[in-house]
Amino acid sequence: MMDTVAFAEVPTPVGPFVLAVTEVGLVASGWGARSRLSERLGLTEVHDADRTASIVSELTHYFAGDLRTFETPIDWRLMSGSRLLVLQALHRVPYGSAVTYGELAGRSGTSVPARGIGSIMGSNPIPIVVPCHRVIAGNGLGGFSGGVGVETKRWLLTHEGYLQPTLLDLW
């Protein structure tokens, strides 16, 4: 297998979103500088719009409200062990729903405690597609390290219909 990565950036209502796609699939994404993802991956960069076209299209449709399930393959290489099992369980949490940190711990079949689940969510290399915004605290939204923090999480959960819009969202 060749180890190359192609990048794309998608403008979204919650800020520019960077995508990194290997020959296997989506390996990383997030808000912020593309160079940060590139350094973390350490893969040779190629310019390949065909490789990134599918996930760019899916994200565009997701933010337009026309897509609920991502079909782009995931390259899980940045994850292993319990972290991988937790994130794969999270990947199966459906659009428009949410689970608590404790529920995700149980679904993952690991011995990771709820507090450890929060740490794994904070280091999720593929937010939105592996939907860490769908993991909430038992007493509220919990934290979120993507975009502008918990406001981005609130926006995503409202967009998916899990939360009701507030008066501020209607302006």
C-alpha positions as CSV (number, residue, x, y, z in Angstrom):
1,M,0.0,0.0,0.0
2,M,1.2,3.5,-0.8
3,D,1.1,5.9,2.0
4,T,-0.1,9.2,0.6
5,V,-2.7,11.7,1.7
6,A,-4.9,14.1,-0.2
7,F,-6.4,17.1,1.5
8,A,-9.6,19.1,0.9
9,E,-11.3,21.9,2.7
10,V,-15.1,22.3,3.0
11,P,-16.7,25.5,4.0
12,T,-19.4,24.8,6.7
13,P,-21.7,26.8,8.9
14,V,-19.4,25.9,11.8
15,G,-16.2,27.0,10.1
16,P,-13.8,25.6,7.5
17,F,-13.4,21.8,7.8
18,V,-10.3,20.1,6.6
19,L,-10.3,16.5,5.3
20,A,-7.4,14.1,4.9
21,V,-7.9,11.0,2.7
22,T,-5.5,8.1,2.2
23,E,-5.8,5.3,-0.3
24,V,-7.9,3.5,2.3
25,G,-10.3,6.3,3.3
26,L,-10.8,9.3,5.5
27,V,-8.0,9.2,8.1
28,A,-8.4,12.6,9.7
29,S,-10.6,15.7,9.7
30,G,-11.2,18.8,11.7
31,W,-11.2,22.5,12.2
32,G,-8.0,24.4,11.9
33,A,-4.9,24.4,9.8
34,R,-4.3,21.7,7.2
35,S,-0.6,21.8,8.1
36,R,-1.4,20.6,11.6
37,L,-3.1,17.5,10.2
38,S,-0.3,17.0,7.7
39,E,2.4,17.1,10.4
40,R,0.5,14.6,12.5
41,L,0.0,12.1,9.7
42,G,3.5,12.3,8.3
43,L,2.4,11.0,4.9
44,T,3.4,12.2,1.5
45,E,0.9,14.7,0.2
46,V,-0.6,14.3,-3.2
47,H,-3.1,16.5,-5.0
48,D,-5.9,14.2,-5.9
49,A,-9.4,15.8,-6.1
50,D,-10.9,12.5,-7.2
51,R,-9.8,10.9,-3.9
52,T,-11.5,13.6,-1.8
53,A,-14.5,14.2,-4.0
54,S,-16.8,11.7,-2.3
55,I,-16.3,12.9,1.3
56,V,-16.5,16.6,0.1
57,S,-19.8,15.8,-1.5
58,E,-21.1,13.9,1.5
59,L,-20.2,16.7,3.9
60,T,-21.7,19.3,1.7
61,H,-24.9,17.3,1.6
62,Y,-24.8,16.7,5.4
63,F,-24.6,20.4,6.1
64,A,-27.4,21.0,3.6
65,G,-29.5,18.6,5.6
66,D,-29.7,16.1,2.8
67,L,-27.4,13.3,4.2
68,R,-27.7,11.3,7.4
69,T,-25.3,8.4,6.8
70,F,-21.7,8.7,5.6
71,E,-20.6,6.1,3.2
72,T,-17.0,7.2,2.7
73,P,-14.6,4.5,4.0
74,I,-12.6,5.2,7.2
75,D,-8.9,4.6,7.5
76,W,-8.6,3.7,11.2
77,R,-4.8,3.7,11.3
78,L,-4.5,6.5,13.9
79,M,-6.4,4.4,16.4
80,S,-5.8,1.1,18.1
81,G,-6.9,-1.0,21.1
82,S,-9.7,0.2,23.3
83,R,-9.6,3.7,21.6
84,L,-10.4,2.0,18.3
85,L,-13.2,-0.1,19.7
86,V,-14.8,3.0,21.3
87,L,-14.6,5.1,18.1
88,Q,-16.0,2.2,16.0
89,A,-18.9,1.9,18.4
90,L,-19.4,5.7,18.2
91,H,-19.3,5.5,14.4
92,R,-22.5,3.4,14.6
93,V,-24.5,6.0,16.7
94,P,-27.2,7.1,14.2
95,Y,-27.9,10.6,13.0
96,G,-30.4,12.5,15.2
97,S,-29.5,10.6,18.4
98,A,-27.1,10.8,21.2
99,V,-25.5,8.5,23.8
100,T,-24.0,9.3,27.2
101,Y,-20.4,8.7,27.9
102,G,-21.4,5.7,30.0
103,E,-23.7,4.3,27.4
104,L,-20.9,4.5,24.8
105,A,-18.5,2.8,27.2
106,G,-21.0,-0.1,27.4
107,R,-21.6,-0.2,23.7
108,S,-17.9,-0.4,23.0
109,G,-17.5,-3.6,25.0
110,T,-14.3,-2.3,26.6
111,S,-13.5,-1.6,30.2
112,V,-13.0,2.1,29.5
113,P,-14.8,4.2,32.2
114,A,-17.1,7.1,31.2
115,R,-14.3,9.6,32.1
116,G,-11.9,7.8,29.7
117,I,-14.6,7.9,27.0
118,G,-14.5,11.7,27.3
119,S,-10.7,11.7,26.8
120,I,-11.1,9.5,23.7
121,M,-13.8,11.9,22.3
122,G,-11.4,14.8,22.8
123,S,-8.8,13.1,20.7
124,N,-11.1,11.8,18.0
125,P,-9.2,12.3,14.7
126,I,-12.4,12.2,12.5
127,P,-15.1,14.4,14.0
128,I,-18.5,14.7,12.4
129,V,-18.1,11.4,10.4
130,V,-17.1,9.6,13.6
131,P,-19.7,11.7,15.5
132,C,-18.2,12.6,18.9
133,H,-20.7,15.5,19.0
134,R,-23.4,12.8,19.6
135,V,-21.8,11.9,23.0
136,I,-23.3,13.9,25.8
137,A,-23.0,14.0,29.6
138,G,-25.8,12.6,31.7
139,N,-26.5,16.1,33.0
140,G,-26.1,18.2,29.9
141,L,-24.1,18.5,26.6
142,G,-20.7,17.8,28.1
143,G,-17.6,19.2,26.4
144,F,-16.4,19.5,22.8
145,S,-13.0,20.4,21.5
146,G,-13.9,21.0,17.8
147,G,-14.7,24.2,16.2
148,V,-15.6,26.8,18.8
149,G,-16.3,24.2,21.5
150,V,-19.6,23.3,22.9
151,E,-21.4,25.9,20.7
152,T,-20.3,23.8,17.7
153,K,-21.6,20.7,19.4
154,R,-24.9,22.4,20.1
155,W,-25.2,23.6,16.5
156,L,-24.5,20.0,15.2
157,L,-27.0,18.4,17.5
158,T,-29.6,21.0,16.6
159,H,-28.8,20.5,12.9
160,E,-29.5,16.8,13.3
161,G,-32.7,17.4,15.2
162,Y,-31.6,16.0,18.5
163,L,-31.9,19.4,20.1
164,Q,-34.6,21.9,19.5
165,P,-33.6,25.3,18.0
166,T,-33.5,28.2,20.4
167,L,-34.8,31.7,19.6
168,L,-31.2,32.6,18.9
169,D,-31.1,30.0,16.1
170,L,-34.1,31.4,14.4
171,W,-32.6,34.8,13.7
